[in-house]
Amino acid sequence: MPSVRKTQGSAYLSNMKTIAITIDEPTLKKVDRLATDAQLPFKNRSDVIRRAVEQFVNSLEREAEEQRETEIFQRHKARLNRQAIALIKEQARHETRRDLSHSGKDSSAGTNVKP
């Protein structure tokens, strides 16, 4: 876990790096509005941008993982389809056996029970 040091009354993670970015004025104004809105949890511009970048990167990583999974399913779809069909048939056989066993004689009354 990264260590935390106190600087000017705020806690900063020691593994943070300072970078410079170029940003257009309308976007900067939006960032400033978010950073100064008391209803939102942002401390400053850096916090807004850091969280936005983190969400963006996480989104890209999720999309890449979903793409990899889709490719795996595509590669194995014939086998997966065969397995799914076999499972459905087995469940149908099990249901049929269960239904037949319940349509037999009622042990307490000694009479046939209709399904």
C-alpha positions in Angstrom: 0.0 0.0 0.0 1.4 3.4 -0.9 2.5 5.6 2.0 0.7 8.9 2.7 2.5 12.1 3.5 0.9 15.4 4.7 1.5 18.4 2.5 -0.2 21.8 3.2 -3.0 20.1 5.2 -3.9 17.6 2.5 -3.0 14.0 2.2 -1.2 13.0 -1.0 -0.2 9.5 -2.0 3.6 9.4 -2.4 3.3 7.5 -5.7 1.5 10.4 -7.4 3.2 12.1 -10.3 2.7 15.6 -11.5 2.0 16.0 -15.2 1.1 18.9 -17.5 -1.8 18.7 -19.9 -3.2 21.0 -22.5 -7.0 21.4 -22.4 -9.4 23.6 -24.2 -11.2 26.4 -22.4 -14.7 25.1 -22.5 -13.6 21.7 -21.0 -11.6 23.5 -18.4 -14.6 25.5 -17.4 -16.6 22.3 -17.0 -13.8 20.8 -14.9 -13.8 23.9 -12.7 -17.6 23.8 -12.2 -17.3 20.2 -11.1 -14.3 20.9 -8.8 -16.1 23.8 -7.1 -19.6 22.2 -6.8 -20.1 21.7 -3.0 -22.6 18.8 -3.8 -19.8 16.8 -5.5 -17.0 15.0 -3.8 -14.2 16.6 -5.8 -11.4 18.5 -4.0 -9.9 20.3 -7.0 -9.2 20.1 -10.7 -6.7 17.4 -10.3 -9.2 15.2 -8.4 -11.8 15.7 -11.2 -9.3 14.9 -14.0 -7.7 12.0 -12.0 -11.1 10.3 -11.5 -12.2 10.9 -15.1 -9.0 9.4 -16.4 -9.3 6.4 -14.0 -12.9 5.8 -15.1 -11.9 6.1 -18.8 -9.0 3.7 -18.4 -11.2 1.2 -16.5 -13.8 1.4 -19.2 -11.2 0.7 -21.9 -9.9 -2.2 -19.9 -13.4 -3.6 -19.5 -14.1 -3.3 -23.2 -10.9 -5.1 -24.0 -11.7 -7.9 -21.6 -15.2 -8.2 -23.1 -13.7 -8.3 -26.6 -11.3 -11.1 -25.5 -14.2 -13.1 -24.0 -16.3 -12.6 -27.1 -13.4 -13.9 -29.2 -13.1 -17.0 -26.9 -16.8 -17.7 -27.1 -16.7 -17.3 -30.9 -13.7 -19.8 -31.2 -15.6 -22.3 -29.0 -19.2 -21.7 -30.0 -19.7 -25.0 -31.7 -18.6 -27.0 -28.6 -20.5 -24.7 -26.3 -23.7 -25.1 -28.4 -23.3 -28.9 -28.3 -22.8 -28.8 -24.5 -25.8 -26.5 -24.1 -28.0 -28.9 -26.2 -26.9 -31.9 -24.2 -27.6 -30.1 -20.9 -31.1 -29.1 -22.0 -31.8 -32.7 -23.1 -30.6 -34.0 -19.8 -32.8 -31.5 -17.9 -35.8 -32.5 -20.0 -35.2 -36.2 -19.3 -34.9 -35.3 -15.6 -38.2 -33.3 -15.7 -40.0 -36.1 -17.5 -38.8 -38.7 -14.9 -39.9 -36.4 -12.1 -43.3 -35.8 -13.7 -43.8 -39.5 -14.2 -42.9 -40.3 -10.6 -45.4 -37.7 -9.4 -48.2 -39.0 -11.6 -48.1 -42.5 -10.0 -50.0 -43.7 -7.0 -50.6 -41.4 -4.1 -49.2 -43.5 -1.2 -51.5 -42.0 1.4 -54.8 -42.6 -0.5 -53.8 -45.6 -2.4 -55.4 -44.2 -5.6 -54.0 -42.9 -8.9 -53.4 -39.2 -9.0 -53.9 -37.5 -12.3 -51.2 -35.0 -13.3 
